């Protein structure tokens, strides 16, 4: 039996630094964009996320892509 993966959807998370705590540690916030098409390429996702990051008031630190898949045992 083989396991078959079926892509469903995904999301992109932008991590931005919003400031510094009293102890000097950076403070981060996450901006999440859902319903990302599973067939979108990593290059396309990165380009759009970087564009969104440039519109943020705070500094973009990290871009994360999370894909959601269904696994079926056939």
Secondary structure, 3 states (H helix, E strand, C coil): CCEEEEEEEEEEEEEEEEEECCCCCEEEEEEEEECCCCCCCHHHHHHHHHHHHHHCCCEEEEEEEEEEEEEEEC
